[in-house]
């Protein structure tokens, strides 16, 4: 597996931007010039760069960065999934998809098999898991083209995703991306119908209209915040 793909899971960047100082100007001629410039700026249209899907600038930026970036946030992953032809490859046990949920249109090839069996010591059914020895062969059968674009996800981005990416990389797959936070993170932002969840009073909703992107307030009050905000992912 490439070093770039490994390091992308734990890389973080921080920095401070130095703001330019403003000089003090004096004189009526200079003051008039400054005033005219300010007036032109006030009249100029301003377009905010929304770092979310489906903002056109954000979509273009994400397409340029992947698959080289290696790991995608939920917003980046939604761009890859909805705008760039990536298949959401869910590697969780099928039991998790049945009991927790799944992304609409995903393909499930589980790295582990799981089932509920009765445990006499605990006097209840517990989840029993075992490795799927045929996983990579099943993936290759489903996606024989190693240039297939795959967005790989487990429950939290750590349980199975790294192993899946390493195995795919060793088999020569070139367009593979891991989902940071996995399905749990995705579920907090998008519902099972791929709609954006409401969070807060001014949650933004986007609509495509020709080549433009409209932004509208949802009007959702905090009393109506989606229950996913309080959702605690079960442990399997």
C-alpha positions as CSV (number, residue, x, y, z in Angstrom):
1,X,0.0,0.0,0.0
2,X,1.3,3.5,-0.8
3,X,2.7,5.6,2.0
4,X,0.4,8.5,0.8
5,X,-2.7,6.4,1.4
6,X,-1.5,5.3,4.8
7,X,-0.6,8.8,6.0
8,X,-3.8,10.3,4.8
9,X,-5.7,8.5,7.6
10,X,-3.8,10.4,10.3
11,X,-2.6,13.5,8.6
12,X,-3.8,16.8,10.0
13,X,-2.9,20.4,9.1
14,X,-3.0,23.6,11.0
15,X,-1.7,27.0,10.5
16,X,-2.3,30.7,11.1
17,X,-2.8,33.3,8.4
18,X,-1.2,36.6,8.9
19,X,-3.5,39.5,7.9
20,X,-2.0,42.4,6.1
21,X,-1.7,45.7,7.9
22,X,-3.5,48.8,6.8
23,X,-1.6,51.9,6.3
24,X,-3.0,55.2,7.6
25,X,-3.7,57.6,4.8
26,X,-4.1,61.4,4.9
27,X,-5.1,64.0,2.4
28,X,-8.4,64.7,0.7
29,X,-7.4,63.2,-2.7
30,X,-6.4,59.9,-1.2
31,X,-9.5,59.8,1.0
32,X,-11.8,60.4,-2.0
33,X,-10.1,57.6,-3.9
34,X,-10.5,55.2,-1.0
35,X,-14.1,56.1,-0.6
36,X,-14.8,55.4,-4.3
37,X,-13.1,52.0,-4.1
38,X,-15.2,51.1,-1.0
39,X,-18.3,52.1,-2.8
40,X,-17.4,49.8,-5.8
41,X,-16.7,46.9,-3.5
42,X,-20.0,47.4,-1.7
43,X,-21.9,47.2,-5.0
44,X,-20.0,44.1,-6.3
45,X,-21.8,40.8,-6.0
46,X,-20.3,38.4,-3.4
47,X,-20.5,34.7,-3.7
48,X,-19.7,32.6,-0.7
49,X,-17.8,29.4,-1.2
50,X,-19.9,26.7,0.6
51,X,-17.7,23.8,1.5
52,X,-20.5,21.3,1.2
53,X,-22.2,19.2,-1.5
54,X,-23.6,20.3,-4.0
55,X,-21.7,23.6,-4.2
56,X,-20.2,23.7,-7.7
57,X,-16.9,25.1,-6.6
58,X,-16.6,22.5,-3.8
59,X,-17.5,19.7,-6.3
60,X,-14.8,20.8,-8.7
61,X,-12.2,21.0,-5.9
62,X,-13.0,17.5,-4.6
63,X,-12.8,16.0,-8.1
64,X,-9.3,17.4,-8.4
65,X,-8.1,16.1,-5.1
66,X,-9.3,12.5,-5.3
67,X,-8.4,9.7,-5.4
68,X,-4.9,11.0,-4.5
69,X,-6.1,12.5,-1.2
70,X,-7.0,8.9,0.0
71,X,-9.6,9.6,2.7
72,X,-12.8,11.7,2.3
73,X,-14.9,13.5,4.8
74,X,-18.7,12.9,4.5
75,X,-19.1,16.1,2.3
76,X,-16.3,15.0,0.0
77,X,-17.6,11.5,-0.1
78,X,-21.0,12.7,-1.1
79,X,-19.4,14.5,-4.1
80,X,-17.6,11.4,-5.1
81,X,-20.7,9.3,-4.7
82,X,-23.2,11.6,-6.4
83,X,-21.1,13.5,-8.8
84,X,-18.0,11.5,-9.7
85,X,-19.1,7.9,-10.3
86,X,-17.8,6.3,-7.1
87,X,-19.6,3.2,-5.8
88,X,-20.2,3.2,-2.0
89,X,-18.6,-0.2,-1.0
90,X,-19.9,-1.0,2.5
91,X,-17.7,-3.7,4.1
92,X,-19.7,-4.0,7.3
93,X,-21.3,-7.4,8.2
94,X,-24.7,-7.7,6.5
95,X,-26.3,-7.9,9.9
96,X,-25.3,-4.3,10.6
97,X,-26.9,-3.1,7.4
98,X,-30.1,-4.9,8.3
99,X,-30.3,-3.6,11.9
100,X,-28.7,-0.1,11.6
101,X,-29.2,1.0,8.0
102,X,-27.3,1.6,4.8
103,X,-26.6,4.2,2.1
104,X,-29.1,4.0,-0.7
105,X,-27.4,2.5,-3.7
106,X,-24.4,1.0,-1.8
107,X,-22.9,-2.4,-2.5
108,X,-22.3,-4.6,0.5
109,X,-19.4,-7.1,0.5
110,X,-18.8,-7.9,4.2
111,X,-15.3,-8.4,5.5
112,X,-16.8,-10.2,8.5
113,X,-19.9,-12.4,8.7
114,X,-22.1,-11.8,11.8
115,X,-25.1,-13.4,13.3
116,X,-26.9,-13.4,16.6
117,X,-26.7,-16.5,18.7
118,X,-27.9,-17.3,22.2
119,X,-25.3,-17.1,24.9
120,X,-26.3,-19.1,28.0
121,X,-23.9,-17.3,30.2
122,X,-25.4,-13.9,29.4
123,X,-28.9,-15.4,29.0
124,X,-29.4,-13.4,25.8
125,X,-28.5,-13.4,22.1
126,X,-25.1,-11.9,21.3
127,X,-23.4,-11.1,18.0
128,X,-20.9,-13.7,16.9
129,X,-18.5,-12.7,14.1
130,X,-16.1,-14.6,11.9
131,X,-13.8,-13.5,9.1
132,X,-15.0,-13.7,5.5
133,X,-12.1,-15.5,3.8
134,X,-13.5,-14.9,0.3
135,X,-13.8,-11.2,0.7
136,X,-11.3,-10.0,-1.8
137,X,-12.4,-12.6,-4.4
138,X,-16.0,-11.5,-4.0
139,X,-14.9,-7.9,-4.5
140,X,-12.9,-8.8,-7.6
141,X,-15.9,-10.7,-9.0
142,X,-18.2,-7.8,-8.4
143,X,-15.7,-5.2,-9.7
144,X,-13.3,-6.9,-12.1
145,X,-12.0,-3.6,-13.5
146,X,-9.3,-2.4,-11.2
147,X,-9.9,1.2,-12.2
148,X,-13.4,1.1,-10.7
149,X,-14.0,4.0,-8.4
150,X,-14.7,2.7,-4.9
151,X,-15.6,4.6,-1.8
152,X,-14.9,2.2,1.0
153,X,-16.7,2.4,4.3
154,X,-17.3,0.5,7.5
155,X,-19.1,1.7,10.6
156,X,-16.6,4.2,11.9
157,X,-13.8,4.4,9.3
158,X,-11.4,2.3,11.4
159,X,-12.9,-1.1,12.1
160,X,-12.6,-2.6,8.6
161,X,-11.8,0.3,6.2
162,X,-8.0,0.3,6.5
163,X,-7.7,-3.4,6.0
164,X,-10.0,-3.2,3.0
165,X,-8.1,-0.4,1.4
166,X,-4.8,-2.2,1.9
167,X,-6.2,-5.4,0.3
168,X,-7.6,-3.5,-2.6
169,X,-4.4,-1.6,-3.1
170,X,-2.4,-4.9,-3.2
171,X,-4.8,-6.2,-5.8
172,X,-4.0,-3.2,-8.0
173,X,-7.2,-1.1,-7.5
174,X,-6.2,2.5,-8.3
175,X,-9.3,4.6,-7.5
176,X,-10.0,3.7,-3.9
177,X,-11.0,6.2,-1.2
178,X,-11.8,5.6,2.5
179,X,-14.8,7.3,4.2
180,X,-13.7,9.1,7.4
181,X,-16.1,8.3,10.2
182,X,-17.7,5.6,8.1
183,X,-21.5,5.0,7.9
184,X,-22.0,6.5,11.4
185,X,-20.6,9.9,10.3
186,X,-22.6,9.7,7.0
187,X,-25.8,8.9,8.9
188,X,-25.5,12.1,11.0
189,X,-25.5,14.3,7.9
190,X,-27.6,12.4,5.3
191,X,-30.7,10.3,5.8
192,X,-31.4,6.9,4.1
193,X,-33.0,8.7,1.1
194,X,-29.8,10.7,0.6
195,X,-31.4,13.9,1.9
196,X,-29.5,16.3,4.1
197,X,-30.6,16.3,7.7
198,X,-31.7,19.5,9.4
199,X,-29.5,20.7,12.2
200,X,-30.3,24.0,13.8
201,X,-32.5,26.9,12.9
202,X,-30.8,27.9,9.7
203,X,-29.8,24.6,8.2
204,X,-29.0,25.3,4.5
205,X,-30.7,23.4,1.7
206,X,-29.4,23.4,-1.9
207,X,-31.4,23.2,-5.1
208,X,-30.1,22.9,-8.6
209,X,-31.6,25.3,-11.1
210,X,-29.8,25.2,-14.4
211,X,-26.2,26.1,-13.7
212,X,-26.9,27.8,-10.4
213,X,-27.0,26.6,-6.9
214,X,-29.7,28.1,-4.7
215,X,-29.3,28.3,-0.9
216,X,-32.4,28.6,1.3
217,X,-33.1,28.5,5.0
218,X,-34.8,25.4,6.1
219,X,-36.7,27.1,8.9
220,X,-36.0,24.2,11.2
221,X,-36.1,25.2,14.8
222,X,-33.8,23.6,17.4
223,X,-36.9,21.8,18.8
224,X,-37.2,20.0,15.5
225,X,-33.6,19.0,15.0
226,X,-33.3,15.5,13.5
227,X,-33.1,12.7,16.1
228,X,-29.8,11.6,14.4
229,X,-28.1,14.4,16.4
230,X,-28.7,12.4,19.6
231,X,-28.1,9.0,18.0
232,X,-25.5,6.8,19.6
233,X,-24.1,4.1,17.2
234,X,-24.5,0.6,18.5
235,X,-21.3,-1.5,18.9
236,X,-21.0,-4.8,17.0
